[in-house]
Amino acid sequence: MSEKSFTMARPEDLAWRESNMMKIPNADLLKQLGGAPPLTGRFWRMPPCSANTWHKHVDQWELYVVLEGTGRMRVGTEALTVPRHGAVLVEPSALRQVFNDGPDEVLWLILGAPRDSSTERSDFYPEEPTTLPGELRGHAWPPK
């Protein structure tokens, strides 16, 4: 008999944690499924008036998919509105930030491949990573 060729994560079994800098709840989906060598994948719960880091990648393309709510993000100088079940693919070198300037939580699935080859902080954060987008002017994030 062969080994099982899949793993499954039920929503109630996911381990959620806050991201280090911006305190956004996320679940490392692929790690909890046992990993996938060149692929990363996380669920991100964006509370109202919150933002993730302003960052880029070295090698990793990222696919952003809105599962619940209406997503907002900036890529370079453009602010995007992403409808439920809409998706955005971002190339590695582009600065990007997911944010929520609405009143309701938004659930994102963010997948990336291949894994980045660098671990140098400056490769990912060429600018201040906790800078909020203009849409959140007047709001404070992350929570103290």
TORKOL-200982 format. One record per residue: residue in three letters; x negated, y negated, z of N, C-alpha, C, CB in turn. Coordinates in nm, 2 decimals, always signed. Each point is the difference from the previous one (the first is absolute). Glycine has a CB too. Example, Ala and Ser with C-alpha at 12.3 -4.5 7.8 and 13.67 -1.06 7.14 Angstrom:
2
 marmar    nc1    nc2    nc3   cac1   cac2   cac3    cc1    cc2    cc3   cbc1   cbc2   cbc3
    ALA  -1.32  +0.57  +0.78  +0.09  -0.12  +0.00  -0.09  -0.12  +0.00  +0.19  +0.12  +0.12
    SER  -0.15  -0.23  -0.19  -0.09  -0.11  +0.00  +0.08  -0.11  +0.08  -0.12  +0.06  -0.22
! end
This chain:
144
 marmar    nc1    nc2    nc3   cac1   cac2   cac3    cc1    cc2    cc3   cbc1   cbc2   cbc3
    MET  -0.08  +0.12  +0.00  +0.08  -0.12  +0.00  -0.09  -0.12  +0.00  +0.19  +0.12  +0.12
    SER  -0.15  -0.23  -0.20  -0.08  -0.12  +0.00  +0.03  -0.09  +0.11  -0.01  +0.02  -0.25
    GLU  -0.08  -0.12  +0.27  +0.02  -0.10  +0.11  +0.11  -0.10  -0.05  -0.24  +0.02  +0.08
    LYS  +0.30  -0.08  +0.01  +0.10  -0.10  -0.03  -0.06  -0.11  -0.09  +0.13  +0.05  +0.22
    SER  -0.06  -0.10  -0.32  -0.06  -0.10  -0.09  +0.06  -0.14  +0.02  -0.03  +0.18  -0.17
    PHE  +0.09  -0.20  +0.28  +0.06  -0.13  +0.03  +0.00  -0.02  +0.15  +0.14  +0.01  -0.20
    THR  -0.12  -0.14  +0.24  +0.03  -0.03  +0.14  +0.11  -0.10  +0.00  -0.24  +0.04  +0.08
    MET  +0.31  -0.05  +0.03  +0.12  -0.09  +0.00  -0.01  -0.08  +0.13  +0.14  +0.16  -0.14
    ALA  -0.10  -0.29  +0.13  +0.01  -0.09  +0.12  +0.15  -0.04  +0.01  -0.25  -0.08  -0.02
    ARG  +0.31  +0.10  +0.13  +0.13  -0.04  +0.02  -0.01  -0.14  +0.07  +0.09  +0.24  +0.02
    PRO  +0.01  -0.33  -0.05  -0.01  -0.14  +0.06  -0.02  +0.00  +0.15  +0.14  -0.08  -0.19
    GLU  -0.07  +0.17  +0.26  -0.01  +0.00  +0.14  -0.13  +0.05  +0.06  +0.25  +0.04  +0.00
    ASP  -0.33  +0.02  -0.09  -0.13  +0.06  +0.04  -0.12  -0.10  -0.02  +0.09  +0.23  -0.04
    LEU  -0.06  -0.34  -0.03  -0.11  -0.09  -0.04  -0.05  -0.07  +0.12  +0.10  -0.03  -0.22
    ALA  -0.23  +0.01  +0.23  -0.07  -0.08  +0.11  -0.02  -0.14  -0.05  -0.11  +0.21  +0.09
    TRP  +0.18  -0.30  -0.04  -0.02  -0.14  -0.04  -0.10  -0.07  +0.10  +0.24  -0.01  -0.10
    ARG  -0.31  -0.09  +0.04  -0.10  -0.08  +0.08  +0.00  -0.14  -0.06  -0.14  +0.21  +0.06
    GLU  +0.09  -0.30  +0.01  -0.01  -0.14  -0.05  -0.14  -0.01  -0.07  +0.15  -0.09  +0.19
    SER  -0.15  +0.02  -0.30  -0.13  -0.02  -0.07  -0.09  -0.09  +0.09  +0.11  +0.01  -0.22
    ASN  -0.24  +0.00  +0.20  -0.09  -0.07  +0.09  +0.02  -0.15  +0.01  -0.16  +0.19  -0.05
    MET  +0.15  -0.26  -0.07  +0.00  -0.14  +0.00  +0.14  -0.07  +0.01  -0.21  +0.02  -0.13
    MET  +0.30  +0.04  +0.05  +0.13  -0.07  -0.01  +0.11  +0.06  +0.07  -0.08  -0.07  -0.22
    LYS  +0.06  +0.18  +0.29  +0.10  +0.06  +0.09  +0.13  +0.05  -0.07  -0.09  -0.14  +0.18
    ILE  +0.07  +0.18  -0.31  +0.12  +0.05  -0.08  +0.01  +0.15  +0.03  -0.03  -0.18  -0.18
    PRO  +0.15  +0.23  +0.21  +0.01  +0.15  +0.03  -0.02  +0.07  -0.14  +0.16  -0.04  +0.19
    ASN  -0.25  +0.15  -0.18  -0.02  +0.08  -0.12  -0.02  +0.14  +0.04  -0.10  -0.19  -0.12
    ALA  +0.13  +0.28  +0.03  -0.02  +0.15  +0.02  -0.09  +0.05  -0.11  +0.23  +0.03  +0.12
    ASP  -0.34  +0.02  -0.09  -0.10  +0.06  -0.10  +0.06  +0.13  -0.05  -0.20  -0.11  +0.11
    LEU  +0.29  +0.10  -0.21  +0.08  +0.11  -0.05  -0.09  +0.12  -0.05  +0.18  -0.16  -0.06
    LEU  -0.28  +0.12  -0.02  -0.08  +0.11  -0.06  -0.09  +0.07  +0.10  +0.01  -0.12  -0.21
    LYS  -0.06  +0.04  +0.31  -0.08  +0.06  +0.11  +0.08  +0.10  +0.08  -0.14  -0.21  +0.01
    GLN  +0.27  +0.17  +0.02  +0.09  +0.09  +0.07  +0.04  +0.12  -0.08  +0.08  -0.20  +0.13
    LEU  -0.09  +0.19  -0.26  +0.04  +0.11  -0.09  -0.13  +0.09  -0.02  +0.18  -0.13  -0.11
    GLY  -0.29  +0.09  +0.17  -0.12  +0.09  -0.02  -0.10  -0.06  -0.10  +0.14  +0.19  +0.06
    GLY  -0.11  -0.31  -0.11  -0.10  -0.07  -0.09  +0.02  +0.04  -0.15  -0.15  -0.01  +0.20
    ALA  +0.10  -0.07  -0.28  -0.01  +0.02  -0.14  -0.13  -0.07  -0.04  +0.26  +0.02  -0.04
    PRO  -0.36  +0.05  -0.01  -0.14  -0.05  -0.01  -0.01  -0.14  -0.06  -0.06  +0.23  -0.02
    PRO  +0.11  -0.26  -0.10  -0.03  -0.14  -0.05  +0.12  -0.10  +0.02  -0.14  +0.11  -0.17
    LEU  +0.24  -0.07  +0.25  +0.12  -0.08  +0.01  +0.02  -0.04  +0.15  +0.10  +0.12  -0.20
    THR  -0.05  -0.25  +0.21  +0.04  -0.04  +0.14  +0.15  -0.04  -0.02  -0.23  -0.09  +0.06
    GLY  +0.30  +0.10  +0.05  +0.15  -0.03  +0.00  +0.05  -0.03  +0.14  +0.02  +0.15  -0.20
    ARG  +0.05  -0.26  +0.21  +0.05  -0.04  +0.13  +0.14  -0.06  -0.02  -0.23  -0.05  +0.09
    PHE  +0.32  +0.07  +0.01  +0.12  -0.08  +0.01  -0.03  -0.12  +0.08  +0.15  +0.20  -0.01
    TRP  -0.10  -0.32  -0.03  -0.02  -0.12  +0.08  +0.14  -0.06  +0.03  -0.23  -0.04  -0.11
    ARG  +0.25  +0.01  +0.23  +0.13  -0.06  +0.05  -0.03  -0.15  +0.02  +0.09  +0.21  +0.11
    MET  -0.04  -0.29  -0.19  -0.03  -0.15  +0.01  +0.11  -0.07  +0.07  -0.13  +0.01  -0.22
    PRO  +0.11  -0.05  +0.35  +0.10  -0.07  +0.07  +0.03  -0.14  -0.06  -0.07  +0.13  +0.21
    PRO  +0.18  -0.19  -0.18  +0.02  -0.13  -0.05  -0.11  -0.10  +0.04  +0.25  +0.04  +0.02
    CYS  -0.28  -0.13  -0.11  -0.11  -0.10  +0.03  -0.13  +0.05  +0.03  +0.18  -0.15  +0.08
    SER  -0.22  +0.26  -0.16  -0.13  +0.06  +0.03  -0.08  +0.01  -0.14  +0.10  +0.14  +0.19
    ALA  -0.23  -0.11  -0.17  -0.08  +0.02  -0.12  -0.11  +0.10  +0.03  +0.04  -0.24  -0.07
    ASN  -0.08  +0.31  -0.03  -0.11  +0.09  +0.00  -0.13  -0.08  -0.03  +0.14  +0.20  -0.06
    THR  -0.26  -0.14  +0.06  -0.12  -0.07  -0.03  -0.01  -0.05  -0.15  -0.11  +0.13  +0.18
    TRP  +0.04  -0.24  -0.20  -0.03  -0.05  -0.13  -0.13  +0.07  -0.04  +0.12  -0.23  +0.04
    HIS  -0.11  +0.32  -0.13  -0.12  +0.09  -0.03  -0.01  +0.04  -0.14  +0.02  +0.08  +0.23
    LYS  -0.12  -0.01  -0.26  -0.02  +0.06  -0.13  -0.07  +0.14  +0.02  -0.02  -0.23  -0.12
    HIS  -0.01  +0.30  +0.01  -0.07  +0.12  +0.01  -0.12  +0.01  -0.09  +0.21  +0.11  +0.06
    VAL  -0.30  -0.02  -0.04  -0.12  +0.02  -0.08  +0.04  +0.08  -0.12  -0.15  -0.02  +0.20
    ASP  +0.20  +0.14  -0.18  +0.03  +0.10  -0.10  +0.15  +0.04  -0.01  -0.23  +0.09  +0.03
    GLN  +0.30  -0.12  +0.07  +0.13  +0.06  +0.02  +0.11  -0.09  -0.06  -0.08  +0.10  +0.21
    TRP  +0.16  -0.03  -0.30  +0.12  -0.06  -0.05  +0.11  +0.03  +0.10  -0.07  +0.03  -0.24
    GLU  +0.17  -0.12  +0.25  +0.11  +0.02  +0.10  +0.13  -0.01  -0.07  -0.14  -0.09  +0.19
    LEU  +0.23  +0.18  -0.16  +0.14  +0.00  -0.04  +0.09  -0.03  +0.12  -0.05  +0.17  -0.19
    TYR  +0.12  -0.28  +0.18  +0.09  -0.05  +0.10  +0.14  +0.03  -0.04  -0.16  -0.18  +0.07
    VAL  +0.24  +0.25  +0.01  +0.14  +0.04  -0.03  +0.08  -0.04  +0.12  -0.07  +0.19  -0.14
    VAL  +0.18  -0.27  +0.11  +0.09  -0.04  +0.11  +0.11  +0.11  +0.01  -0.04  -0.25  -0.05
    LEU  +0.05  +0.31  +0.17  +0.10  +0.10  +0.03  +0.12  -0.05  +0.06  -0.18  +0.16  +0.03
    GLU  +0.17  -0.26  +0.06  +0.12  -0.07  +0.06  -0.02  -0.15  +0.01  +0.04  +0.21  +0.14
    GLY  +0.06  -0.28  -0.18  +0.00  -0.15  +0.01  -0.05  -0.06  -0.13  -0.04  +0.02  +0.24
    THR  +0.00  -0.14  -0.23  -0.06  -0.07  -0.12  -0.14  -0.04  +0.04  +0.23  -0.09  -0.08
    GLY  -0.33  +0.13  +0.00  -0.14  -0.02  +0.03  -0.05  -0.13  -0.05  -0.03  +0.24  +0.00
    ARG  -0.07  -0.30  +0.07  -0.06  -0.12  -0.05  -0.15  +0.03  +0.01  +0.19  -0.15  +0.08
    MET  -0.27  +0.10  -0.17  -0.14  +0.01  +0.00  -0.06  -0.10  -0.09  +0.01  +0.24  +0.05
    ARG  -0.14  -0.27  -0.02  -0.07  -0.09  -0.09  -0.12  +0.08  -0.06  +0.07  -0.21  +0.13
    VAL  -0.09  +0.19  -0.25  -0.12  +0.05  -0.07  -0.07  -0.11  -0.07  +0.12  +0.23  -0.04
    GLY  -0.24  -0.26  +0.08  -0.06  -0.12  -0.05  +0.08  -0.13  +0.04  -0.10  +0.13  -0.19
    THR  +0.13  -0.21  +0.10  +0.08  -0.12  +0.02  +0.15  +0.02  -0.01  -0.20  -0.13  -0.07
    GLU  +0.25  +0.25  +0.03  +0.14  +0.03  -0.03  +0.07  +0.06  +0.12  -0.06  +0.03  -0.24
    ALA  +0.18  -0.09  +0.27  +0.08  +0.06  +0.11  +0.11  +0.09  -0.08  -0.04  -0.20  +0.17
    LEU  +0.05  +0.32  -0.13  +0.09  +0.09  -0.07  +0.12  +0.04  +0.10  -0.19  +0.09  -0.15
    THR  +0.31  -0.07  +0.09  +0.11  +0.06  +0.07  +0.02  +0.13  -0.06  +0.11  -0.22  +0.05
    VAL  -0.11  +0.33  +0.03  +0.01  +0.14  -0.05  +0.13  +0.06  +0.06  -0.25  +0.02  -0.02
    PRO  +0.34  +0.01  -0.07  +0.13  +0.06  +0.05  -0.02  +0.14  +0.05  +0.12  -0.14  -0.16
    ARG  -0.02  +0.18  +0.24  +0.00  +0.14  +0.05  -0.02  +0.09  -0.12  +0.16  -0.06  +0.19
    HIS  -0.25  +0.16  -0.17  -0.04  +0.10  -0.10  -0.09  -0.06  -0.11  +0.21  +0.13  +0.05
    GLY  -0.24  -0.26  -0.04  -0.09  -0.06  -0.10  -0.15  +0.03  +0.04  +0.17  -0.18  -0.04
    ALA  -0.26  +0.16  -0.05  -0.14  +0.04  +0.03  -0.09  -0.10  -0.07  +0.06  +0.24  +0.02
    VAL  -0.18  -0.25  +0.04  -0.11  -0.09  -0.06  -0.13  +0.08  +0.01  +0.12  -0.22  +0.07
    LEU  -0.19  +0.22  -0.18  -0.13  +0.06  +0.00  -0.11  -0.11  -0.01  +0.09  +0.21  -0.12
    VAL  -0.19  -0.20  +0.22  -0.10  -0.11  +0.01  -0.13  +0.06  -0.02  +0.14  -0.13  +0.16
    GLU  -0.22  +0.07  -0.25  -0.14  +0.04  -0.02  -0.09  -0.03  +0.11  +0.03  -0.03  -0.24
    PRO  -0.14  +0.10  +0.26  -0.09  -0.01  +0.12  -0.04  -0.14  +0.03  -0.07  +0.22  -0.05
    SER  +0.02  -0.30  -0.04  -0.06  -0.13  +0.03  +0.10  -0.11  +0.03  -0.19  +0.07  -0.15
    ALA  +0.31  -0.05  +0.13  +0.10  -0.11  +0.02  +0.03  -0.01  +0.15  +0.10  +0.04  -0.23
    LEU  -0.10  -0.17  +0.28  +0.04  -0.02  +0.14  +0.15  +0.02  +0.01  -0.19  -0.17  +0.03
    ARG  +0.24  +0.23  +0.08  +0.14  +0.03  +0.01  +0.04  -0.01  +0.15  +0.00  +0.14  -0.21
    GLN  +0.13  -0.16  +0.23  +0.05  +0.00  +0.14  +0.15  +0.02  -0.01  -0.18  -0.16  +0.08
    VAL  +0.23  +0.26  +0.00  +0.14  +0.03  +0.02  +0.05  -0.09  +0.11  -0.02  +0.24  -0.09
    PHE  +0.13  -0.30  +0.08  +0.06  -0.09  +0.11  +0.15  +0.02  +0.00  -0.20  -0.16  -0.02
    ASN  +0.26  +0.11  +0.12  +0.14  +0.00  +0.02  +0.05  -0.13  +0.05  +0.00  +0.25  +0.04
    ASP  +0.06  -0.33  -0.13  +0.05  -0.13  +0.03  +0.15  +0.00  +0.02  -0.19  -0.11  -0.12
    GLY  +0.25  +0.23  +0.12  +0.14  +0.02  +0.02  +0.04  +0.04  +0.14  +0.01  +0.06  -0.24
    PRO  +0.12  -0.05  +0.26  +0.05  +0.03  +0.14  +0.00  +0.15  +0.04  +0.14  -0.20  -0.03
    ASP  -0.16  +0.29  -0.07  +0.01  +0.14  +0.02  -0.13  +0.07  -0.02  +0.24  -0.01  -0.06
    GLU  -0.26  +0.13  +0.13  -0.12  +0.08  -0.02  +0.00  +0.05  -0.14  +0.00  +0.06  +0.25
    VAL  -0.12  -0.04  -0.31  -0.02  +0.06  -0.13  -0.09  +0.12  +0.02  +0.03  -0.23  -0.12
    LEU  +0.00  +0.34  +0.06  -0.08  +0.12  +0.00  -0.07  +0.02  -0.14  +0.16  +0.10  +0.18
    TRP  -0.29  -0.10  -0.17  -0.08  +0.02  -0.12  -0.07  +0.14  +0.00  -0.04  -0.25  -0.02
    LEU  +0.02  +0.31  -0.09  -0.09  +0.11  -0.02  -0.11  -0.05  -0.08  +0.18  +0.18  +0.01
    ILE  -0.31  -0.17  +0.04  -0.11  -0.06  -0.07  -0.10  +0.12  -0.02  +0.03  -0.23  +0.10
    LEU  -0.06  +0.26  -0.23  -0.09  +0.11  -0.04  -0.12  -0.06  -0.07  +0.19  +0.16  -0.02
    GLY  -0.31  -0.10  +0.05  -0.12  -0.05  -0.06  -0.09  +0.11  -0.05  +0.02  -0.20  +0.15
    ALA  -0.09  +0.18  -0.26  -0.10  +0.09  -0.05  -0.09  -0.07  -0.10  +0.16  +0.19  +0.03
    PRO  -0.29  -0.14  -0.04  -0.06  +0.09  +0.10  -0.03  -0.07  +0.13  -0.10  +0.13  -0.20
    ARG  +0.05  -0.06  +0.29  -0.04  -0.06  +0.13  -0.12  -0.09  -0.03  +0.08  +0.19  +0.14
    ASP  -0.09  -0.31  -0.07  -0.10  -0.09  -0.02  -0.14  +0.06  +0.04  +0.16  -0.19  +0.04
    SER  -0.26  +0.15  -0.12  -0.14  +0.05  +0.03  -0.07  -0.08  +0.10  -0.01  +0.08  -0.23
    SER  +0.06  -0.20  +0.26  -0.07  -0.09  +0.09  +0.07  -0.01  +0.14  -0.08  -0.14  -0.20
    THR  +0.00  +0.11  +0.30  +0.05  -0.02  +0.13  -0.03  -0.14  +0.05  -0.02  +0.25  +0.05
    GLU  -0.04  -0.33  -0.13  -0.04  -0.14  +0.03  +0.12  -0.08  +0.01  -0.22  +0.02  -0.11
    ARG  +0.24  -0.08  +0.23  +0.12  -0.09  +0.02  +0.01  -0.11  -0.10  -0.02  +0.05  +0.24
    SER  -0.09  -0.11  -0.28  +0.00  -0.11  -0.10  +0.05  +0.04  -0.13  -0.18  -0.11  +0.12
    ASP  +0.17  +0.24  -0.16  +0.05  +0.05  -0.13  +0.15  +0.00  +0.00  -0.20  +0.14  -0.02
    PHE  +0.27  -0.13  +0.14  +0.14  +0.00  +0.00  +0.07  -0.13  +0.04  -0.02  +0.24  +0.06
    TYR  -0.06  -0.32  +0.02  +0.05  -0.13  +0.05  -0.09  -0.11  -0.04  +0.11  +0.12  +0.19
    PRO  -0.11  -0.17  -0.31  -0.09  -0.11  -0.04  +0.05  -0.13  +0.05  -0.06  +0.12  -0.20
    GLU  +0.18  -0.13  +0.25  +0.06  -0.11  +0.06  +0.06  +0.04  +0.14  +0.06  -0.11  -0.23
    GLU  -0.01  +0.02  +0.31  +0.05  +0.03  +0.13  +0.12  +0.09  -0.02  -0.07  -0.22  +0.09
    PRO  +0.07  +0.35  -0.04  +0.10  +0.10  -0.02  +0.13  -0.03  +0.07  -0.18  +0.16  -0.03
    THR  +0.18  -0.24  +0.13  +0.13  -0.02  +0.08  +0.07  -0.13  -0.05  -0.10  +0.12  +0.20
    THR  +0.05  -0.18  -0.31  +0.07  -0.11  -0.05  +0.14  +0.03  -0.05  -0.22  -0.09  -0.07
    LEU  +0.32  +0.02  +0.12  +0.14  +0.03  -0.04  +0.03  -0.07  -0.13  +0.07  +0.02  +0.24
    PRO  +0.02  +0.03  -0.32  +0.04  -0.06  -0.13  +0.08  -0.13  +0.03  +0.00  +0.22  -0.12
    GLY  +0.00  -0.31  +0.03  +0.08  -0.12  +0.02  +0.14  +0.02  +0.03  -0.15  -0.10  -0.16
    GLU  +0.21  +0.21  +0.12  +0.14  +0.03  +0.03  +0.02  +0.02  +0.15  +0.02  +0.11  -0.22
    LEU  -0.12  -0.09  +0.30  +0.01  +0.02  +0.14  -0.05  -0.12  +0.08  -0.02  +0.25  -0.03
    ARG  +0.00  -0.36  -0.04  -0.05  -0.12  +0.07  +0.09  -0.03  +0.12  -0.09  -0.09  -0.22
    GLY  +0.03  +0.06  +0.33  +0.08  -0.03  +0.12  +0.02  +0.12  +0.09  +0.11  -0.18  -0.13
    HIS  -0.14  +0.30  +0.08  +0.02  +0.12  +0.08  -0.14  +0.05  +0.05  +0.20  +0.06  -0.13
    ALA  -0.20  +0.00  +0.24  -0.13  +0.06  +0.06  +0.01  +0.15  -0.02  -0.02  -0.19  +0.17
    TRP  -0.09  +0.25  -0.22  -0.02  +0.14  -0.01  -0.14  +0.03  +0.00  +0.21  +0.03  -0.13
    PRO  -0.26  +0.07  +0.19  +0.07  +0.11  +0.07  +0.05  -0.04  +0.14  -0.14  +0.16  -0.13
    PRO  +0.22  -0.08  +0.18  +0.05  -0.03  +0.14  -0.11  +0.01  +0.10  +0.23  +0.09  -0.06
    LYS  -0.23  -0.17  +0.16  -0.10  +0.00  +0.11  +0.02  +0.12  +0.09  -0.02  -0.25  -0.01
! end
